Structures are given as structure tokens and as C-alpha cells.
Amino acid sequence: MKEEEIYERLAEELDKFDLGAPREEELFEILKMRYTVEEARLACNLTYVPESVEIIAERAGMEPEAVEQMLDAMREKGLVFFVDTRKGRKWSHIVFFGVNIQMPFHKMGDRAREHPELQKLGELWERYYDKSLGNDMHAPRTSFLKVLPVEQTIPTNVQVLPYQKVSEIIKEANFIALLPCACRIALKKCDKPTDNCIAFGSLGKFFVGSGAGREVSKEEALKVLDQTEEDGLVHTTNNVKEAITFICNCCECCCHLMRRFSQLQRPRVMASSGFAAEIDAADCTGCEVCVEVCQVKAVSMVDNVASIDEERCIGCGLCVRHCPVDCLQLKPLEGIEIPETFDDMWGARAREREQGLYT
């Protein structure tokens, strides 16, 4: 195959994952920055289901030793993922949006802001997201994200399930990695802290093994999350009940996970904590702290009193935590359904795409 055909074939393979890789000029520029021609050719023979080196080598018409060497080098770049099983290591594509594009920024951290090549990659990523990637990612009704509320703002009289509580997710984790926020580093649209993305389990080990993060204790992870709440960042995570793999701490100006929230009339259809904020208007002093801290423009001032647009509120709890007079609280919502597993979530999104059920 000619070089252009190789990258076109790779785009087809990457587009098979639910979050998509819509064909745009920016996509192919990104692929050429991330993959050499040889790496792209080998990647055309991977799938999103982990497979042994032998199977991949047979499909690619290469020797297993050469394939293994290339895959290990590609792992360092964040182009492929692996899992270790009883039958040996197995390899697959890694999610194009979420790790592949972001890996260089995770690895270099704040230094990436002054790196010319990564500045170019960040600009391409931004244009690509705004042109079509963002719409593709967030189109189905079932979101791949959910919001985790600030735990101290959850009403004490409400039964809360483990997947709704930051402390329970941290408690159950067998490995925790801390890494820089790629979105905030790449876009540079705010001065919020960057060292606050968290990954769990095999994903966390992957980041640490690739030099993109460091292992942290449960105590340190909780301190980081507490600080992000103080900084006015929203906890987002996988929209599943089981096997949560990350907690991102997001701002609507930079984070690609949250950018559509503020742009939509009803952000909650994309991700909700299962709660919404409500206000005791009699106690509101009109300080506007809640307006400033809300990332989705769900709070406004009406006659010098805060007003909550419940259709926009994603229930993050930041307004409740930061209110100086305690006139805000979270209330549970009815009818918020969370998929049990990743298979359930991706299956629901696939069905919605087929049926044209979009947000």
C-alpha cells in the first residue's frame, strides 16, 4: 500500500471504536505526527480486542519477534495497549481519543506548553475536536461520562451507592496513578492546576509503565481530589457502575470531556451525578460565588438571588461546597440510569447510533 492508503486504512480501524475517528484533514495530520509509516502499517493489523503477538504477526505477515519489538516501542509512545494474561501478553489499539492523542502531553507535563511540535499537535487536536470529533463522541443519548459529586455535599439522609462516591472508588482501587491533565496543558485556556488526572488498575499501570504518570497512595489521591474541589474542578469518570478506570478533574474551557456541557442547552443528558443543586433563596446573600464556580452555566442571578437551572445542572456539588452561607444543597434525581458494565454502556451507545437516538 502507498503511504496515504496506509493512513486511510489506519483511520478506518481507529474509527471502529465507539468514540470514533471521523475523517478530517486534521485527523491525518495527527496520525502522521503520532505514527511512522511502519508503525501505521502494523497498527492496521490490530483490533480493539487484545490479541497475542503471534496472531498479530500472522495477520501482518511479519516475524513475531519483530512485531513484539515494534509494539513495545509503540507502547512507549502511547499508540497501543496491552494486558498481561495467564497465556502471556496481549496487544490492542488504545482509544484514539483519551490516550493516543493525549499521551505526549501526559508524558511531558507542563513542559509541553513550550514544545513546538506538541503545540502544533494541540492546535490540531483542538480544531479536530471542534470540527467533528466532539460531536461524534457525544452524539448518542447514553453518555460515556458521568459526574461524581463533591462527596461532602451529598445529603446525609440519601442512600448513596459506591460508584457515586469518590472515597469508595479510591478505596476499591488496587493501583492508582497520578498524571498531568493533557487537555489543560494542550489548550492553555486557564491557569487551573494540571497535576490531577487519576487512572486506576491496568490503565494506571500502563501510564506509569510508559513514563506518563506515577503511582500514588490512596491517601495522596484523596488529597489531590480534595484540592481539585477547592480549585473548582468537576470530577468526571466512566459512566458505569463497575470497573471504573479514571477520574478526570475538568474545567469547561479546556477539557474535551466537558466542553460540550456548557455548549448544550441540557448538559445533564450527557453526564449527571444523579443529583441537582437547589437553593434556599431566603438565605442567599447575592455574593455570586456559585455563579463563578459553576462550570456549566447552570447558576444565574435573578433579583440579586442565585437561581438554579435544573435542566443544565449536572450535580457536581461545587456550588454547594463553595457557598459561604450554606444556602445550597444537592437533591437526588429520579430516572438517572447508569449502565452496569462497559459492555452495557458501549452496547447502548451502538444501538442508539443505529436508531438515530442522539442528544
C-alpha positions in Angstrom: 0.0 0.0 0.0 1.0 3.6 -0.6 1.7 5.8 2.4 -1.7 7.7 2.1 -3.5 4.4 1.8 -1.9 3.1 5.0 -3.0 6.1 7.0 -6.5 5.8 5.5 -6.7 2.2 6.5 -5.5 3.1 10.0 -8.2 5.7 10.3 -10.8 3.1 9.3 -9.5 0.8 12.1 -9.5 3.6 14.7 -13.0 4.6 13.7 -14.4 1.2 14.7 -14.2 2.2 18.4 -17.4 3.9 19.7 -15.8 7.4 20.2 -14.9 7.4 16.5 -12.2 9.0 14.3 -14.2 11.0 11.7 -12.3 11.7 8.5 -10.9 15.2 8.5 -7.6 16.7 7.3 -6.7 17.3 11.0 -7.0 13.5 11.7 -4.5 12.6 9.0 -2.1 15.3 10.2 -2.3 13.9 13.7 -1.8 10.3 12.6 1.3 11.2 10.7 2.7 13.0 13.7 1.9 10.1 16.0 2.7 7.1 13.8 5.6 6.4 11.5 4.6 4.7 8.2 5.9 1.4 9.6 4.0 1.8 12.9 0.8 2.7 11.0 1.2 -0.4 8.8 1.5 -2.6 11.8 -1.3 -0.8 13.6 -3.6 -1.6 10.7 -3.4 -5.3 11.8 -4.5 -4.6 15.4 -8.0 -4.6 16.8 -9.6 -3.3 20.0 -9.7 -6.8 21.3 -6.3 -7.8 22.9 -4.5 -10.5 20.9 -1.2 -12.3 21.1 1.9 -11.3 19.2 1.7 -14.5 17.2 -1.8 -13.7 15.9 -0.9 -10.1 15.1 2.3 -11.2 13.4 0.5 -13.8 11.2 -2.0 -11.2 10.1 0.7 -8.7 9.4 2.9 -11.2 7.6 5.8 -10.5 10.0 8.0 -12.4 12.4 6.7 -12.4 16.0 10.0 -11.1 17.4 9.9 -8.1 15.1 6.3 -7.4 15.9 6.9 -7.6 19.7 9.8 -5.2 19.4 7.7 -2.7 17.4 4.7 -3.0 19.7 6.9 -2.3 22.8 8.2 0.9 21.2 4.7 1.9 20.2 3.6 1.3 23.8 6.1 3.8 25.0 4.5 6.4 22.6 1.0 5.6 23.8 -0.1 4.1 20.5 -1.0 0.6 21.7 -2.3 -1.0 24.8 -1.5 -4.4 26.4 -2.9 -6.7 29.1 -1.0 -9.5 30.8 -2.9 -12.7 30.9 -2.1 -16.3 32.0 -1.4 -17.0 28.4 1.0 -14.1 28.0 0.9 -10.5 27.0 -1.9 -9.4 24.5 -1.9 -6.2 22.5 -4.6 -4.0 21.0 -5.3 -0.5 19.8 -5.6 2.1 22.5 -8.6 4.5 22.5 -7.6 7.2 20.0 -9.3 9.9 21.9 -8.5 9.6 25.6 -4.9 8.2 25.5 -3.4 8.1 22.0 -3.6 11.9 21.2 -3.1 12.8 24.8 -0.1 10.7 25.7 2.7 13.1 24.7 1.1 15.8 26.9 0.8 13.4 29.8 4.4 12.4 29.5 5.9 15.9 29.1 3.6 17.7 31.5 3.7 21.4 31.7 6.9 21.4 29.6 4.8 20.5 26.6 3.4 24.1 26.6 6.8 25.3 25.2 7.4 22.4 22.9 6.8 23.4 19.2 5.7 20.0 17.9 3.3 19.5 20.8 2.0 23.0 20.4 1.1 22.0 16.8 -0.4 18.7 18.0 -2.5 20.6 20.5 -3.8 23.0 17.8 -4.7 20.1 15.5 -6.5 18.3 18.3 -8.5 21.4 19.1 -9.5 22.0 15.5 -10.4 18.3 15.0 -12.5 18.2 18.2 -14.4 21.4 17.3 -14.9 20.3 13.6 -16.3 16.8 14.2 -14.7 14.6 16.8 -16.6 16.3 19.7 -19.9 15.8 18.0 -19.2 12.1 17.2 -18.1 11.4 20.8 -21.1 12.9 22.5 -23.8 12.1 19.9 -25.5 9.0 21.4 -28.0 9.6 24.3 -26.1 7.3 26.6 -23.1 9.3 27.8 -19.7 7.6 28.2 -19.2 10.0 31.1 -20.8 10.7 34.5 -20.1 13.3 37.1 -19.0 12.4 40.6 -20.4 14.9 43.2 -18.3 16.5 45.8 -18.8 13.9 48.5 -19.2 16.2 51.4 -22.2 17.8 49.7 -24.2 14.6 49.3 -27.2 14.8 51.7 -26.7 12.5 54.7 -30.3 11.2 54.5 -29.8 9.8 51.0 -28.6 6.3 50.3 -25.5 6.6 48.1 -24.1 3.7 46.1 -20.4 3.1 45.9 -20.0 4.2 42.3 -21.3 7.6 43.3 -18.7 8.3 46.0 -15.1 9.3 45.3 -13.9 7.8 48.5 -15.4 4.4 47.7 -13.8 4.3 44.2 -10.4 5.2 45.7 -10.9 2.6 48.5 -11.6 -0.2 46.0 -8.7 0.6 43.7 -5.8 -1.9 43.6 -3.5 0.6 41.8 -3.7 4.4 41.4 -1.7 6.6 39.0 -1.5 10.4 39.0 -0.7 12.1 35.8 -0.8 15.6 34.2 -4.0 16.8 32.6 -3.4 16.7 28.8 -6.3 18.9 27.9 -5.3 21.8 30.2 -1.7 21.6 29.1 -2.5 21.4 25.4 -5.1 24.2 25.3 -3.7 26.6 27.9 -7.0 28.4 28.3 -6.9 28.7 32.1 -4.5 28.7 35.0 -6.0 25.8 36.9 -3.5 23.2 38.2 -2.6 20.3 35.9 -1.2 17.5 38.0 -4.6 16.0 38.9 -5.7 13.2 36.5 -6.1 9.8 38.1 -6.2 6.4 36.5 -6.8 3.0 38.1 -5.8 -0.6 37.7 -4.3 -1.7 34.4 -4.8 1.7 32.8 -2.9 3.3 35.7 -0.1 0.7 35.4 0.0 1.4 31.6 0.5 5.1 32.2 3.2 4.6 34.9 5.0 2.0 32.7 5.0 4.4 29.8 6.5 7.2 31.9 3.4 9.3 31.8 2.4 9.2 35.5 3.5 8.0 38.9 1.9 5.6 41.4 0.3 7.3 44.4 -1.3 6.0 47.6 -5.0 6.2 48.3 -4.3 8.9 50.9 -2.5 11.1 48.3 -5.2 10.5 45.7 -7.9 11.7 48.1 -5.8 14.8 48.9 -5.5 15.6 45.2 -9.2 15.2 44.7 -9.9 17.5 47.7 -7.7 20.1 46.2 -9.4 19.9 42.8 -12.7 20.6 44.5 -11.1 23.6 46.2 -9.9 24.7 42.8 -13.4 24.5 41.3 -12.8 21.4 39.0 -15.5 18.8 38.3 -14.9 15.1 38.8 -15.8 13.1 35.7 -15.5 9.4 35.3 -16.7 6.3 33.3 -20.5 6.1 33.0 -20.6 2.6 34.6 -21.1 1.0 37.9 -18.3 -1.5 37.7 -14.5 -1.3 36.9 -14.1 2.5 36.8 -10.8 3.3 35.2 -10.3 7.0 35.7 -11.3 10.2 37.4 -10.6 13.4 35.4 -10.9 16.8 37.1 -12.3 19.1 34.5 -12.8 22.7 33.5 -15.2 23.6 30.7 -12.7 25.9 29.0 -10.1 23.2 28.3 -11.3 19.7 29.0 -12.6 17.9 26.0 -14.7 15.7 28.2 -16.6 18.7 29.4 -16.5 21.2 26.6 -19.9 20.2 25.2 -21.6 20.5 28.6 -21.6 24.3 28.6 -22.5 24.4 24.8 -25.6 22.3 25.2 -29.0 23.6 26.4 -29.3 20.4 28.6 -25.8 19.3 29.7 -27.3 16.7 32.1 -28.3 14.5 29.2 -24.6 13.9 28.7 -23.5 13.3 32.2 -25.1 13.6 35.6 -24.1 12.7 39.1 -27.7 11.7 39.9 -28.2 14.9 41.9 -29.1 18.6 41.2 -28.5 21.7 43.2 -31.3 23.6 44.9 -31.2 26.9 46.8 -32.9 28.3 49.9 -33.5 31.8 48.4 -34.2 33.3 51.8 -30.6 32.7 52.9 -28.9 33.8 49.7 -26.8 37.0 50.1 -26.2 37.5 46.4 -22.4 37.0 46.6 -22.3 35.2 43.2 -19.7 32.7 44.3 -21.9 29.9 42.9 -22.1 31.7 39.6 -18.4 31.9 39.3 -17.7 28.3 40.3 -20.4 26.6 38.1 -18.7 25.1 35.0 -21.9 24.6 33.0 -23.6 27.9 33.4 -26.5 26.4 35.5 -26.5 29.3 38.0 -27.5 32.8 37.4 -28.6 35.8 39.4 -32.3 36.9 39.4 -33.1 40.0 41.5 -29.7 39.6 43.3 -30.6 36.0 44.3 -29.0 32.9 42.9 -31.2 30.8 40.6 -30.5 27.2 39.5 -31.5 26.0 36.1 -32.1 22.3 36.9 -32.1 21.3 33.3 -28.5 22.4 33.0 -27.2 21.3 36.4 -25.0 18.2 36.4 -25.0 17.9 40.2 -21.2 18.3 40.7 -21.8 20.0 44.1 -19.1 22.7 43.6 -21.6 25.4 44.2 -22.7 23.7 47.5 -19.1 23.3 48.7 -18.2 26.9 47.9 -21.3 28.7 49.1 -20.2 30.9 52.1 -23.7 30.9 53.7 -24.7 27.3 53.1 -27.9 28.2 51.3 -27.3 25.5 48.6 -27.7 21.7 48.8 -27.9 18.7 46.5 -31.1 16.8 46.0 -31.4 13.3 44.4 -32.9 13.0 40.9 -35.3 10.4 39.6 -34.7 8.3 36.5 -30.9 8.6 36.1 -29.8 5.3 34.8 -26.1 4.1 34.9 -25.0 1.1 32.8 -23.7 -1.8 34.9 -20.6 -2.5 32.8 -18.6 -1.2 29.9 -20.2 -3.7 27.6 -23.6 -2.4 28.6 -22.6 1.2 28.0 -20.9 0.6 24.6 -23.8 -1.6 23.6 -26.4 1.0 24.4 -24.4 3.7 22.5 -24.1 1.4 19.5 -27.9 0.8 19.4 -28.6 4.5 19.8 -26.3 5.2 16.8 -28.1 2.7 14.7 -31.5 4.1 15.7 -30.5 7.7 15.4 -31.2 8.4 19.1 -29.0 11.4 19.8 -28.7 14.0 22.4 
